[in-house]
């Protein structure tokens, strides 16, 4: 990443950053010297704890913003918090994601609205809100998609459609925001198991189809995000699969 404002510390927004992969991404960017806006919806305690650790390491380097991405006002609130805290936006990581099964015979319009809001609509309008500020800093957007944006997952049609849309959004914005802003995506494979409704048999079946024969770690995703955001000035419009080779056998 190159900055047009060398007088300040670069700042990143990471959505869904209180827990799991999002927290590790935020930590990696903070370790790289960025100030970080930690977005959360319901995990305020975890977000505050993460921010406190960052601020203990480097005073004034983290800010928490709590808002539901389904709220149409959310993009403005998140960007406003970043500008109030740090005066700039250099990196946007669209990590927050709703995930639930939606078998065709059980899916509802409420499922559609929830999954599309967090996985597709919010990234677009947050990118739109950040774009003028990213242009000023020659910044970057990194979207978290999924290998199932490329190959569908049984019983998850709406989620897969939303993530597939985010892939096209990545490519479209990469073209539209060039040359000032780079836009890429990371497609995780089996990194953290779902917190609910995952059987040991299902996990064993997934591992059997991964050439590297093991799940990945959140740090693998954080490293890919940091690479695309900070270390890849001639890469845009790309989707990087971090899946241990699983797409070879899906």
C-alpha positions in Angstrom: 0.0 0.0 0.0 1.2 3.5 -0.9 -0.1 6.5 1.0 -0.6 10.0 -0.4 -0.6 11.2 3.2 2.7 10.3 4.7 2.2 12.5 7.7 -0.3 10.2 9.5 -0.7 6.6 10.6 -2.7 4.4 8.1 -6.1 3.2 9.4 -8.1 0.1 8.6 -11.8 -0.8 9.1 -12.5 -4.4 9.8 -16.1 -5.5 10.0 -17.1 -8.4 12.2 -13.7 -8.0 14.0 -14.6 -8.8 17.6 -14.2 -12.6 17.3 -12.8 -15.5 15.3 -11.1 -14.7 12.0 -12.1 -11.0 12.1 -10.2 -10.5 15.4 -7.1 -12.2 14.0 -7.2 -10.0 10.9 -7.6 -6.9 13.0 -4.6 -8.0 15.1 -2.5 -8.7 12.1 -3.1 -5.2 10.6 -2.5 -3.6 14.0 0.8 -5.5 14.3 1.7 -4.1 10.9 1.4 -0.6 12.3 -2.2 0.4 11.3 -4.8 2.0 13.5 -7.9 -0.2 13.5 -11.6 0.4 13.7 -13.1 -2.8 15.1 -16.7 -3.2 14.0 -19.1 -5.5 15.9 -22.8 -6.2 16.0 -23.5 -8.1 19.2 -20.0 -9.0 20.6 -19.3 -5.7 22.3 -17.5 -7.2 25.2 -15.0 -9.1 23.0 -14.6 -6.0 20.8 -13.8 -3.8 23.8 -11.3 -6.3 25.1 -9.6 -6.5 21.7 -9.4 -2.7 21.5 -8.1 -2.4 25.0 -5.2 -4.7 24.2 -4.4 -2.7 21.0 -4.5 0.6 22.9 -2.3 -0.8 25.6 0.3 -1.7 23.0 -0.1 1.6 21.1 -2.2 4.3 22.7 -5.1 5.6 20.7 -4.7 3.0 18.0 -8.1 1.2 18.2 -11.7 2.3 18.2 -14.9 0.1 18.5 -18.1 0.8 16.5 -21.1 -1.3 17.2 -23.9 -1.3 14.5 -26.0 -3.8 12.7 -24.9 -4.0 9.0 -28.5 -4.6 8.1 -29.1 -1.0 9.1 -28.9 1.3 6.0 -27.2 3.9 8.2 -24.4 1.5 9.1 -21.8 2.4 6.4 -22.0 6.1 7.3 -21.6 5.4 11.0 -18.6 3.1 10.5 -16.8 5.5 8.2 -17.7 8.4 10.5 -16.2 6.6 13.4 -12.9 6.0 11.5 -12.6 9.6 10.4 -13.4 10.9 13.9 -10.8 8.6 15.5 -8.1 8.6 12.8 -8.9 11.2 10.2 -8.5 8.7 7.3 -9.3 5.3 5.8 -6.5 3.3 4.1 -7.9 -0.2 4.2 -11.4 -1.7 4.3 -11.8 -5.4 5.2 -15.3 -6.6 4.6 -15.2 -9.6 6.9 -18.6 -9.7 8.7 -20.8 -12.5 7.4 -24.1 -14.2 8.4 -24.1 -17.9 7.7 -26.9 -20.4 8.1 -28.4 -23.3 6.0 -31.3 -22.5 3.7 -32.6 -25.7 2.1 -34.8 -24.7 -0.8 -37.9 -26.1 0.8 -37.3 -24.2 4.1 -35.7 -20.9 3.0 -37.6 -17.8 3.8 -37.5 -14.2 2.6 -36.1 -13.3 6.1 -33.2 -15.7 5.4 -32.6 -14.0 2.1 -32.7 -10.5 3.6 -30.3 -11.5 6.5 -27.7 -13.3 4.3 -27.7 -10.7 1.5 -27.5 -7.8 3.9 -24.3 -8.8 5.6 -22.6 -10.7 2.8 -23.4 -8.5 -0.2 -25.3 -5.3 0.4 -23.2 -4.0 3.3 -19.8 -4.6 1.6 -21.0 -2.6 -1.4 -22.3 0.4 0.5 -19.5 0.4 2.9 -17.0 0.3 0.0 -19.0 3.2 -1.5 -18.8 5.2 1.7 -15.1 4.5 2.0 -14.1 5.1 -1.6 -13.4 8.9 -1.5 -11.2 8.4 1.5 -9.4 5.3 0.1 -8.7 7.3 -3.1 -6.9 9.9 -1.1 -4.6 7.3 0.4 -4.2 5.0 -2.6 -5.9 2.4 -0.4 -7.3 -1.1 -0.7 -10.4 -3.1 -0.1 -10.3 -6.8 0.8 -13.5 -8.8 0.8 -13.9 -12.1 2.6 -15.7 -14.4 0.2 -15.7 -18.2 0.4 -14.7 -21.2 -1.8 -18.4 -21.9 -1.9 -18.8 -18.7 -3.9 -17.1 -20.7 -6.7 -18.5 -24.2 -6.0 -21.9 -24.4 -4.2 -22.5 -26.0 -0.9 -25.5 -28.3 -0.4 -28.3 -26.7 1.6 -26.8 -23.2 1.5 -28.1 -21.7 -1.7 -28.7 -18.2 -0.5 -25.3 -17.9 1.3 -23.5 -19.2 -1.8 -25.4 -16.7 -4.0 -24.5 -13.9 -1.7 -20.8 -14.8 -1.7 -20.8 -15.3 -5.5 -22.2 -11.8 -5.8 -19.4 -10.5 -3.6 -16.9 -12.1 -6.0 -18.4 -10.1 -8.9 -18.6 -7.0 -6.7 -14.9 -7.4 -6.0 -14.1 -7.5 -9.7 -16.5 -4.7 -10.6 -15.2 -2.3 -8.0 -11.6 -3.2 -8.9 -12.3 -2.0 -12.4 -14.4 1.0 -11.3 -12.1 2.3 -8.5 -8.8 1.8 -10.4 -6.2 3.2 -10.6 -6.4 4.7 -7.1 -7.9 1.9 -5.1 -7.2 -1.9 -5.3 -10.0 -4.4 -4.6 -9.3 -8.1 -4.0 -10.9 -11.0 -2.1 -9.8 -13.9 0.0 -11.7 -17.1 -0.2 -11.2 -19.3 2.9 -11.7 -23.0 3.0 -12.0 -25.0 6.2 -10.5 -22.6 8.8 -12.7 -22.6 11.8 -15.6 -25.0 12.1 -19.1 -23.5 12.3 -20.1 -22.9 15.9 -23.3 -24.9 15.5 -24.6 -27.9 13.6 -21.3 -29.4 12.5 -20.9 -33.2 13.1 -17.5 -34.9 13.5 -18.5 -37.0 10.5 -18.9 -33.9 8.4 -15.6 -32.5 9.6 -13.8 -35.8 8.7 -15.4 -35.8 5.3 -14.1 -32.2 4.6 -10.6 -33.0 5.8 -10.5 -36.1 3.6 -11.0 -33.8 0.6 -8.3 -31.3 1.5 -4.9 -32.2 -0.2 -3.0 -30.7 2.8 -5.1 -33.0 5.1 -5.7 -30.4 7.8 -7.8 -27.3 8.5 -6.2 -23.9 8.1 -5.8 -21.3 10.8 -7.2 -17.9 11.2 -3.6 -16.6 10.9 -3.5 -18.0 7.3 -6.5 -15.8 6.4 -5.0 -12.8 8.2 -1.7 -13.2 6.4 -3.5 -13.3 3.0 -5.6 -10.2 3.9 -2.5 -8.3 5.0 -0.6 -9.3 1.8 -3.4 -8.1 -0.5 -4.0 -4.9 1.5 -0.4 -3.9 2.1 2.1 -5.9 0.1 0.6 -6.3 -3.4 0.6 -3.0 -5.2 0.1 -4.5 -8.6 -2.7 -7.0 -7.7 -6.3 -6.0 -8.1 -9.6 -7.8 -9.0 -8.3 -11.2 -7.8 -9.7 -13.9 -5.5 -7.1 -15.7 -3.5 -8.2 -19.1 -2.3 -6.7 -20.1 1.1 -8.1 -23.6 1.3 -5.3 -26.1 1.5 -6.1 -27.1 -2.0 -9.7 -28.1 -1.3 -11.0 -26.6 -4.5 -9.1 -29.3 -6.3 -11.5 -31.9 -4.8 -14.8 -30.1 -4.1 
